[in-house]
Amino acid sequence: MPNHTSSYASQAELIRAVIAQEKTAEEEFFELVWGIVNAHAHSWGVRPCDAEDLASEVVVKALNRLHRFKVKRAKLSTWIFVIGRNHAYDMLDKDKNDPLRQESLELQAWMEIGGEDAVLHFDEVAVESRPEVFDRLDQALKQLDPSERELLQLSINASQTAAQIAPQMGMSVGQVRVRKHRLLGRMRDLLSA
């Protein structure tokens, strides 16, 4: 497990502060989860490009379950590791059976090309393959707020990290990661509807 020095006297104190939604505690918690997931994502079989999404999903899961964590039973880092590992395995199993997975990989590849090549590739895929995929994506993006579209644009099209996006959006790094995760989940729901 990666070393994490806490500004809180105990993990119980950190957990109480996170549950009370203290900003510094939430940031520390996000960084703890982020460090653990990044340290182990490869060994769990997660592609490097999916590690940030995995970390965001684990943050949300851990936050939702934090009130149930028993300090006397385990270390917080061990508990987060288990949530991360289980979520990574669930994610990999789900991807195998997801009919939209291939389409999302094509969209991601298109968005990562960038520039004039992306336009040529987009035209080729849209004309020869499945133009309805891009129509659905366009419709889903129109349902987001401008700030939500901007966050996704910076993250996906501009390939910026959460640390680069945070000052531009006036958020903490952890908030960017969680918000991106929630937006991607919403996009998945909109695209699969």
N, C-alpha and C positions, 0 to 999 in steps of 0.2 A: 504494500500500500504506500502511496506517496505520503511524505511527511507533510503535516499541516499544522502550523502553529496558530493557535486560536487566541483571539484577544479576550476570550471569555474564560473564567476560572475553571469551568467544568463543561462537559458536553450537555449536562442537564440545563445549565444556565443558557447555553447557546440555543438549545431547543425551545426553552421558554421564550427567549427573545425573538426567535423566528416565528413562533406561533403568535406572538404579540405584534408581529409585522414590523419589527424595528428594522429600518433600512440597512444599517451596518451588519446586523445579524443575518438578514436575508442575503446580502452580498457575500458574506463569509460562507454561508451555507451553499450558495451557488458555486463558489470557487472550489469548495470541498468536493461537491458532486462532480464538477467539471474535471478536476484533477484525477479523481478515481476512475471515471469513465474513460478519459483519454489515456490513462496508463494501462488500461486493460482491454479496450475496445478491439484491438487487433487480435488478442488471444481468444476473444469471444467470437471471432469470425466476421467482425464488422469492417466494411470497407472504410478507408480513411475519409472519403467524401461523405460518409453517413455518420461519422462519429459525433459531429456537432448536433445533428438532429437527435441522435440517441441520447446525448447528454441532456438536451432540453427536455426530452420525454421523461428521462429519469428524474430530473429536477421536479417536474410536475407530479409524478407518481410519489416521490419521496415527500413532497410538501403535503400532498393529500393524505398521506399515511402517518405523518410525523407525530400526530397526537397519540398514536398507538404505540410508538417506540418506547421500549422499557430500558432505561439506562442501566439497570442492574443486570440485564440479560446479555448485552453485547456492546461492543464499541460501535459508535455511530458510523465510522468508516466501513466496518464489516457489514453492517446493515445496508448501507448504500451500495456496497459492492454486490451483495446478493440481489438487490433490486435491479441493479444495472445488468448483471449477468442474465438473470431470468428474462428481463425485458429484451435484451439482445437476442436471446434464443427464440423468444416469441416472435420478435420482429423478423428474424430470418425464416422461421416456419411460415409466417403469414405472407412474406414476399413470394415464396414458392407457389402459393395458391392464389395470388392476387391477379385477376385478369387485366387490371389496369397497370400492372407493374411495367410491362414492356412499353406501353404508351408513355408512362411517366419517365422511363429511362430515355426514350427518344426525345421527349420534350427537354429533359435535362441536358442531353447531349447538344441539342439545338441551341439552348440558351448559353451553353458554355463555349460554343464556337465563336460568337461575337463578330461584329463588323460586317463587311460586305459578304464574307463567306457564309455567315449565318443567314443572310437574306437569300442567297442562292440555295443553300441547303434547305431552308424553310420552304421555298417555292417548290423544290424538287419533292420534298416529303409531302407537302400539302396537295400537290397535283397528282402525284403517283401513288401515294399511300392512303392516308386517312385524314382528309381535311376536316372531318367532324371533330377530331381530337382538338385541333387548334381553335375551332369555333367554340367548343365547350370551355376551353381554357380562357378565351377572350370573354365569354359570358360570365364565368366565375370571377375573373379579375374585376369586372365591372361592378360586382356586388360588394367589393371591399371599399373601405374608406380610402381617401387619397394617402393618408399617412401609412396605412397598412400596405398599400401597393408600393409606396416608396421603400418601406422596409424590405419587402420581398425583392424589389428591383435592385437595391443595394447589395443584398445578400446573394441573390442568384445571378443576375445579369452582370453586376459590377464585381462579383466575387470578393466582396469585402467581408472581413471577419466581424464578429460581434463587437470586438474591441474598437474596430474602426467605425462601425455604425453608431455606437453608443453616443459619442459626443455630437454627432450630426443630428440625432433624433432627440437629444436631451434626456437620455435614459442611462441606466447603469448597464453594464455588460450582461449581467444576469437577467435583467428585464428584457433586453433585446433577444437573448436566447429563448426565454420562455415565450415571449410574444411571437417570435418566428415559429416556434413549435406549434403554438395554438393556431396561427395563421395557416400553416401547412396542413394541419388537421382539418381546418375549415375548408381549405381548398380541396382536399381529398373528398370530403363529404359533398361539396358542390359538384365536383367532377364525376362522382359516382352516382349522383341522383338521376 
